[in-house]
Amino acid sequence: MKTVVVVGGGGAGAPTVRQLSATLDPSRHKLVLITSRPHFTHLIGCIRASVTSEGRFDEQVIMPYDALLTNRKGSIIIGEVKEIEEYGSRGGGIVTLTNGEVIHWDVLVLAPGSRWEGPIAVPATHKEAKMWFARWQMKFRRARDVLLVGGGAVACEFAGEIKDLDPDKKVTIVHSHERLLNKTYPNKFRNDVQQRLLSRGVTLILGDVVPETALTSKRVVTRNGITLTPDLIVPCRGPHPNTGLLISAFGHKVLTPSGHVRILRTFQLPEHRHIFACGDIADLKEQRQIEKYPHHATVVAKNVLSLLNGEPALEIYKGRHEIILLSLGKARIRSNSL
């Protein structure tokens, strides 16, 4: 019996496991999901959940894995991978967990996601997550002057949520670009988002940077010399790919300078054809968004099945249209499709 191991149960790992459990033959194949969380965490919803208790979003963003496995085909192990080992070019190997457990794999799918900072760096357990949201809700409730460091989608959504919580709170965004978001999106859309936030009283400081050393300071001086005195600083500078395990297993050559995994269009690692990488960690010329990851999963699942059947992996990922859906508060949704 051949074993498929999927590492990570987030936006890419969960749909991959879902599709594999629907297609693999349990009499011939064993499917194992290894995840550090005993539940799926909806990271986008964590923005609202960390600002307000209204609507009990802190409960809604924590989703059990009860229905993840089709007809219960497969198993879920709650744990963290400490080490990956590959036997050789023919594939197969082991993963070792931090508790010492060793799990064999014939095909390995890596979808460990990203490392976040600030309120959406939610702890793993349900109890810890509940306490985490409660603490951040209290911080936002007490703060009168909030500084959001970074001006991407996360900061824009936080700004809208904070203004919903209390329109009189001072909210400032400092962003290194000359417009909010990034160049993937047309200037017309970016300008529209800016105007909507400005109309709600959000202060925008663009083309400027908050130094790393200032993130824990009560007095912030930006790179361009602007002095700010917030009583709450929220880092919104974007995630970092969670790929440290690959460096220790295969060296830096498998990663790009940004830390993403070099892959073929089949999602296979070029020199490790029985290892796949998808989701946030994959080096693709597209915005990393959960909407795309079921499409990653479809390609990965088909190619995994081919390898298990002794056939080459031929399914190719052709990319997706870029689309963004921004919630600038409960009743203010902005979208753009390219």
N, C-alpha and C positions, 0 to 999 in steps of 0.2 A: 504494500500500500504506500502510495506517494503522499507526501505531506506538503501542503501550501501554508506558509506562515505569513500573516499580514501584521506588520508592526504599526500601530496607530489606529485609533478608532474615531478619528475626527472627520472633517469635511470630505476628505478623499478616501480614507481608510474604511469608513462605514459603508459607503455605497459600493466599494470594491468587494467587501465581505458579503454584502447583500447579494450582489450579482454572482459571485462565486458560489455561494450557498445554494443558489437557484440552478446552477448548471453542473456542478461537480457531482460525480457518482459516489455516494458514500461507501459503496462496496469496494471501490478502487482508490478513493482519495480521502484524505483527512484534511480538514480546514481548521486552522487555529488563528484566532485574533488575539494579539497581545496588546493591551492598552493600559496606560497608567491610571486611567479614570474608570470608575465603575459605571459610567453613564456618558452619554453624548452631551457636550456643552455647546450651546448655540452662541458663538462668540459675538455675532452682531447684536443679538438681543441683550448681551451682557452690558452694553452701553447704557441702555435704559434701566436695566436691573440694578446697576451700581449707582444711579442718580436718584431714583425714586422707588418707593415701595408700592406706589399706585399700580393697580392691575396685577400685582404679585408676579411681575416678570422674573423675580429671583427664583420662583418655583418653575415657571414655564421654560426657562432656558436650560434647565437640567432635565434631560430626557433619558429614561431607562433604555437599556438595550434589549428589552423583553422581546420585541418583534423583529430584531435585526436579522436573525438567522432564519431563512426559509425552511419551514418544517423542522426546525431545530437541527439542521444539518451543519455541524461544526461545533466548536467550543470557544469560549472566551476566557482568557487568563488575565487577571488584573495584576499587573506587575510592570517593572521597568527593565528594559534591555540594557545590560552592562557591556556586552561584547558580542560581536558578530564574527563568525569564522566560516570561510568557504573552503571546501575540500580541494577543489581544483577546477580546471576549465570545463569539466563535464557537469559541473553544478553540484548542488547539495552542500550542506554544512550544518552548523549548529548556531543557535543564539543562546547566550547565557544571561539569566536574569540576575538582578541584584540580590535576590534571596538564594542564589546558587543553583536554581533549577536550570536544567539544560534541555533544550527542545530542538529536535532534528528538523531540518527542512530540505525539501527537494527543489522548491521554488520559493523565493522570498520576495515579498512586496513591502517596500518601505514607504510609509505615509505618516511620518511622525509630526508633520505640521511645522509650526513656527513657535518661537519663543516671543512672548509679548511682554510689555511693561505697563505699569499703571493699573487702573481698575480692571482691565480685561485680562490681566495675568491671574486668572482665577485658579485657586487651589484645586487639588484633584478630588477630594472627597466631598460628598453632599454636605456634611456638617460644616466642614471648613469653608465651603463655598457660601453657605448661608451666612456664616459669621462675617466673611469677607464682604459680601454685599451690604450687610447691615452697617459695617464700619464705614464703607465708602458713602453710603446714603447719609450717614451722620455728618461726614466731612463736607459733603456738598450742601447739606441743609444748613450747616453753621457758617459756611464760607460766604463772605460778601464780595470778594474779589478773586476770581478764578483765572489763572493763566494756563492756557492750553499750548503746549510746546509741540509744534508741528501743525501743518494745515492740510492734511489729507482728509479722506472720507471720515475717519474716526473722529478727528477734531471737529469737523463740521457737524457731525451727529451729536457729539457731546455738547457743542454750543447750543444747538436747538433744544436738547433735553434740559439743560440748565436754565435756559430762558423760560421753558415751560414750567419748571419747578418754581421759579421766582423771576419775573421780568425785570425786577429792580437789581438783581445781582449783576455786578460788573464782570464781563467775560471778555478776555483778550486772547487772540490767536496770534502767535508768532510763527511765521512760515518762511523757509529759506527761498522759495520761489517768488516770482513777481505776481503770481496769481495763485489762488487756492487750488488744491488737487494737483495733478501733474499733466504733462504735455500729451498724454494719451487722449485726453478729452479736448474738444474744441474750445477756443477762447470764449465763444458766445455762451456756452454752457457754464464755464468757470466763472465768467463775469456775472451771470445770472445768480449763481449760488452766492457769490460775494455780496451782491446787492440785497439778496433776501436776508442774509445774516446782518448786514449793516442796518437794514430797516428794523431789525429787532434789537438794535443797540449793541451789537457785538463789535468790539474794536479789533481792527485788522492791522497787524504790523508785518508787512511783506518784504521780501528780499533781505531778511535779517535772521539772526540765529541766537538762541539762548545757549551760552556755554554750558558744557557738561557740569562744571563745578557749581553752577548757579541753581541746579535742580533742587538742591536741599537748602537753599538760602532764602531768607526773608526779604532780602533786597537783591533784585536781579538787574544786572546791567547787560544789555544785549551787545552783540558784536559791533553794532553801529552806534553804541553809546546811549541808548534809550534806557532810562531807569524805571523799573516797575517794582511795586511793593505788594504782590498778591499774598493772600493768606492761605491759598491752596494752589499748588502747582501740579498739573496733570500731564505727564509725558504721553504724547500721541505721535511718536516718530516712526511708527510702523514696526512690523515684526522682523525677526531674524530667523533664517531657516535653521531648523533643529537637526543639524547634520554632523554634530561632533562625533557620533558613533562611527560614521563612515571614514573619518580621518584616521581614527585609531585602527580601523580594520583594513583600509585599502590605501591610506596615504592621501595627501592633498591633491594628487593628480585627478581624482574622481570628481573634484569640485571646481567650480568657477571661482574667480576672485571674490565674488559676492557671497560665496558659501553655498551656492545651489549645486545640485547634482547634475553632472553632464549625462545626458540621455540620448538614445536614438528616438526616432519618431514612434517607435513601438513601446516606449517607456522603459526599455531595457538599458542597463549600463553597458557601454560599448565593449568592455573587456570582461564583463560578467553577465553573460546572457541569461542566466537563471535568476538574476536579481533585477527587480523593477523598482522604479521610484516615481511617485506621482504626487499631485497636490502641490502644496506650498513649496516643497523642496526641489521640485523639478525645474530645470533650466529651460524655460520656454519664453518665447517673445510674446507674452500676454500678461495682462494684469492677473494677479492671483486672487481669484474670487471663488467662493463656494459654489456658485451657479455652474461653473465649468466642470467641477470635479466628478459629477456623475458621468460625464462624457469621458473623462480620464479613465474612470472605472470600467466603462464599457470596453475600451480598447485593451486595458490591462487584463480584464477577465477573459476575453477572447484569446489573447496571446498566451496567457497562462495555460488555458485548456489545450491549445495547440502544442505547447512544450510537453505537457503531461501525456499527450497522445503520440509523442515522438515526431511531431511535425514542426517546421520552422514558424516563428512568430511573424506573421505578415500583416496584421491589422495595423493601420497607420493612423495616428492622430493628426487631424487636419486643422486643428485650431477652432476657435469660436469667435463670433462677433463680440466686440467689446460693448458691454452695457453696464451702466451703473445706476443704482437706485439709492437715492439719498433720503434719509428721514431727517428733516431739519426740525424735529419736534413731532408731536403726536398727529397734527393735522396738516403737516407740510411735507409733502413728498415731491422730490425732483428726480427725474430720470433722463438718461441720455443713452442712445444706442448708436453704434458706429457700424 
